[in-house]
Amino acid sequence: MNPAMTSTRPSPVQWATFVSLLVLLFAGILMPGALKSDIEHRMWHVLPWAHLAHFTLFALIASCPVYGSGRPAVVRAIALAALLAVVTELLQNFIPGRHPTIRDCFIDLTGTLAGLAARRMFDPRYR
């Protein structure tokens, strides 16, 4: 094993960041469709803000150092992302005006891969 990739325990701040990102993700998911559409339209109706927000949140969640290091960390990050993608889409069945789509799961997983790639590029332990 590469000594530069030794595992260290995540700090409380790193865990707090991770949990905060999860809370933001679920806050967005639980938003009724009419409110989500109104917010998107007011911000800038040209871009699909919800998809961009999910992509970014999944990238940030994947790049958190709470998974450890090395290949097991990548597997854990992808597994959690897949679980979150499916759960967030299934929850939309219960939110007025929201509809789950497989496409959104792929957007979420693409964000995860982007976050893992960014972590690999910018974290010296992963170079």
N, C-alpha and C positions, 0 to 999 in steps of 0.2 A: 504494500500500500504506500502511496506517495505520502511522505511526512508532511507535506504542505496541506494535505487534505484531512488532517486529523480532526476528529470530531470534538467540538466544544459544546457545552450546554448553552442553550439560548438564554439570554438575559430576560428579566421580567419585562423590560421595555420592548424587547422583540416579541414576546408573547402577547403583550398588551396591543402592540401594533397588529399582530396577526388576528387577534380576536376583534379588534376594531374594524378591520377590513371585512371580516365575516359578518359583523353587525351591519355594516354599510350594504353589503351584498343582499342580505335578507330584508333590509329596509326598502331597498329598491324593488325587490321581488314582490313584497307584500303591498306595494302601491297599486291602488285601483287603476284600471286602464284609462279611464277618463282623466284622472289627475296626471298620470304619466304623459298622456298625449298633450295635455294643456301645458305642462312644464316644458316638454320638448318643443312645442310650437312657439312658446314665448322665448326660449333660449335662442334657437336658430333652427327653423324647420327644414333646412336643406340637408343636414346630417342626421343619421339615425343615432341620436345620443344614447339611447338605451343600449344599443349594441356596442357602441364605443365604450360606454361605462362598464359594461360587463367584461369586455375584452380586457380593459385596463385593470379592473378589480381582480380578475383571474390571473393576470400577469403579475400583479403585486402580491397576491396571495402565494403564488408559486415561487416568487423570488424571496419570500421570507426565510430566514435561516433556521426556522423551527423544525425543519425536516431532518437536520443532520447534514452529512456530506456524502459525497460519492454517489455511486449508482443506486444504493438503497434509498437515498434521499430523493432522487429523481423519480423512482418508482412510487414512493410515498406521495410525492407532490402530484403526480399524474393520477394516481388512484383517488386521492381526495378530490381533485378537480373533476374527475369523471363522476364521482358520487355527488358532488355539489351541483354539477351541471344537470344531472338527472333529477335530483331533489328539487332544485329551483324551478325546473320546467314542470314537474308534477304539481308543485304547489300552485302554479298558475291556474290549474283547473278549478281552484277554490276562490280565486280572486275575480271579482266582477270586471268584465271587459278585457281580461287577459286570456291568452291562449298559448299553450305549450307548442313548441316546434322542435323538430330534430335539428334544424339549421342552427338554432340558438345554442344547442349543446356543442355543435362543432365550432361556433364562434368562441364559446367559453374555453374549449380545449385548445384552440389556436392561441388564445390569450395566455393560457398556461404555458404552452411551448415557447411563446415569445418571452415570458417572464423567466423561464428556465434558461433560455439562450442569453438573455441580458445578464442574468446572474453569472453564467459561465464566462461571459465577456468581461464583466467588471469586478468580479470577486476574485482576488488573487489566489484563493485556495482552490479555485476551479480552473485555473489556466493550465 
